[in-house]
Amino acid sequence: MSGLFDAFWRAAAYCLHPRVMLLSLAPVLLAGGAVLGLGWWFWGDAVDGVQTALSHWTLSDAVLRWLESMGADGLRAIVAPLIIVIFAVPMVVMLSLLLVALLMTPAIVSLVASRRFPGLEMRRGASGWQAAAWSIAVSVVAVLLLTLSLPLWLLPPLGLVLPPLIWGWAGGRIFAFDALADHADAQERRALLKAHRGPLLAMGVISGFMGAVSSLVWALGMFALIFAPLILLVSVWLYTLVFAFASAWFAHYMLAALQALRAVPEAPVLDLSPAPPPAPLLPTP
């Protein structure tokens, strides 16, 4: 646990490094640009489409009419944007996570290694395309899990817990792999991921809930829904900062664990082969 907390405060300090701050601009520009573009072109049509679908769905229309009769005027105008936001935020989070993994994590790991572990040998157990493929595969699985768990979000406790757990699981799998891709060989990577499975899961879950805290920007209520595309852009920036911190956290923790693993002397290999028979004694002349 001491290694986990040591890596935590080191990662927090690295997030203030100018290079890390500059690197964080790339995911923000890409994801933010995509969010603003989609919001600019499709927000109005999406809201109209959801409102039309709700009005044609007998059960939802009846519920909304009953709520309006109870004094909840204007609720129908809020429900459609709220549904779009509920679906959009998890996708924005996963997009931010993937972009940080592809664009920031290799540079952060390199920075941590050069400043703290300059003598750590690079054995390159995974190439760049393997790390990228792993990040994309884990992200796809996370999106599928988020989609399949959508019905459970109607239950208030699960709706608040499940998305951060899925984000944390995905982030832990991605950042731990990326932290070891260049410096550990395949055997070392498998051994470390197995030996530190508990702390890595805890780090991923903590990172996931830190990302969920960023979602509190939606607590602005009606103002947030009116300016939803801009609020989504702010969310991208906050998620990028959280995942950049998580990337540095995993880099510090995993490289320290790798250094400790290599510091343990290997057990000598015993020669268990049978000894050769003694040479025959020659008669003395």
N, C-alpha and C positions, 0 to 999 in steps of 0.2 A: 504493500500500500504506500510506503514511503516513496517508491519510484513513481507511482501514479501521481501523487501530489507534487513531487518535484517536477515532473514533466508538465503538470498543469500550469504552475506559475511561470515556468520557462516559456510555454506556448503563449501565455498572456503577454509576456514581455515581447516576444517575437512579432506579435500582431501590430506592435507600434513601430516595427522596423520599416524604414522608408521603402525598401524593396518590396516587402509584403504588401504595403499599402498601395503601391503602384500596380502590383500584380492583381490586386483585387478589382481593379477597374475593368479588366477584360471580361470576367463573368458578368459584371453589372451591365456593361455596355451591350453584350450579346443578349443576355436574358432580358434585360430591361428594354432593349430595343424591340425584341420579339413581343414582349408583353404590351408595350405601347402600340406597336403596329396592329396586333390582333385586337386590342381594345378600341383603337381608332376605327378600324374597318368593320368589326363584327359585334361590338358591344350592344349597340342599339338593336340590331337584328336578333341577337341572341336573347336579349330581354323580351322582345316581342314574341319570339318563338316559344319561350318558356311560358309566358303569360297565356298564349293561345293554347298550349298544351294543357295548362292547368284548368282553363275554362272549359275544355272539352272532356276533361276527366271528371266524371260525375262526383266521385268521392271528394276530391280536392275542392271542387267548386262548391259543394254543399258545406264543407268545413269553413271555407272562406266566407260564404254568405252568413253562416251562423255566427262567426266571430265579428263580422261587420254589424250584425244585429245586436251584438252585445256591447257595441260601442267602439270596436277596433277599426275605426274608419281609416282608410288609406293603407290597410295592411296588404291588400292585393298588389299595390304598387311596390311594396318592399320585398315580397316573397320571391319574385322572379330574380331580381339582382342577387338576393341572398343565396339562392340555389346555385347560381352561376359561380359566385365567390366560393361556395363550399366545394364545388368541383374543381375550381381553378387553383386554389391555394396549394393543395397537395402536389399538383403537377408542377407548379412554380418551384416548390421546395425541391422536388426531385431534379428539375432542370438546373437549379442552382448547385445542388450537390454534384451532379455529373460534370458541370462546367468547372467547378473548383477542382474536382479530381483530375480532369484532363488538362487544365490550363495552369493551375496553381500548385498542386501537390508536388509534382517533380521538382519545381524550383524551390519550394519550401524545404523539401527533404535535402536537396543539395545545399541549401543555405545552412540548415542545422548541422549537416555532416561536416561541412567545411569549417564552421566556427567551433563546434563542440567535439567532433570526432574526426579530426584531420588525419589520424593514423589508421582509421578503420578501412580495411581492404574492401574493395568493390569486386564482388564475385559474380554479379549480374546473373542472378538466378532466373530472372524474367526480363524479357525485352520490353521496349516501349509499347509495341503493338499488343503484346500479351496483357500488360497492365491496362491498356485502354479497353481491350476486349472484356477483361474481367469487370471493369467499372461499368461498362454498358450492360453486360449480362446481369449484374447485381441490380442495376437500376431498373431494368425491364422486370425482373422478378418483384422488386419493391412496388412498381406501378401496378402489377397484377394483384399483389396482396392488398394494396390500397383499394383497387377496384372491387375485389371480392368482399372486402370488409365494409363496403359502403352501407349495406343494410344495418349493420351493427352500430353505425354512427348515430342512429336514431335513439339509442339508449345513451343518456347523458354521460355516465361514467366512461363507457367504452369509446364514445365519440371524442372524448378529451384525451384518452390514453393510447388508443390504437395507432393513430397516425405518428405521434412521436416515437413510439416503440418501433414501428416499421422504418421510419427515417433513421433512427439510431442503429438498428440492425444493419441497414444498408451502408450507412456511413462507416460503421466499425469494420465491416468486411472490406470495403473499398480502401479506406485509409491505411489499415494495417497491412494489406497486401502491397500498396504503393510504397509505404515506408521501407519495405524490405526488398523491393524489386531489384534495385541496383546493387545493394551491398551484401545481401545474403544469397547463398546458393539455394537450390530447391529443397535440399534436405534440411538446411538450417531454417528456412522459412516455415516448412511444415512443422518442425519441432517447436519453434517459438509460438506459432499460432495455436498449437495444441496445448503447450505448457501454460500460456497466458490467456486461455480462453475466457476465464472468469473476469479478470480485469478489463480485457478488451470489450467484453459485452457491457460491462458497467460504464466504460468510457463512451461507448456508442449510445447507450440509453441516455446518459447525461447530456451528450451532444444533441440528441434528438429532442429532449425536453427544453434545452436552451433554444433550439430552433422554434419550438412551440411558443416560447415566451415572445419571440419576435412577432407572432401572430396577434399579440395584444394590440397591435396598431389598428386592428379592425374593431376595437372597443370604442372607436369614435362614433359608432352608431350610424345614423342616417347620413352624416357627413362623409363617412367612409364609403357608403354605398353610392352616393352621388358622384364621388371622385374615385371610384373603384380602380380604373386603370392606373391612375397616379399612385394610389395607395399600394397597388400591386408592385409598382416600380420601387417604392420605398421598402416593401417586403423583400424584394429581390436583393437589395443592398444589405438589409439586416441578415438575411439567410446566408449571403456570401460571407459576411464577417464571421458568423457563427461557424460555418464550415471551414473557413480559413483557419480559425483558431483550432478546430478539431483536427485538421490536417497537421498543424504544427505539434499538437498534443500527441498524436499517434507517432509522429516522426521522432520526437524526443524519447518517448517511452520505448518504442521498438528498437531504435538504434542503441539505446542504453542496454536493453536486454540482449541484443546481438553482441555487443562488446563484452558483456558479462559472460555470455555463453562461450565466447572464444577465449576468455581468460582462464577458464577451467582447463587444467592440463588433461590431455587425453590419457586414458589408461594404457599402459604398455601392452602390446600384443604378445601373449605368451606363445612360445613355440612348443606345441604339443605333439609334434611329429616324433616318432620313435628314434632313439639315438642309434647311430650306425654301430654295427658290431665291432668289437675291438679287433685290431689287426693281429694276425697270428704271430706267435713268438717264433723267431728263427733260431735254430740250434746254434749254440756257440761253438765255433771251430776249436 
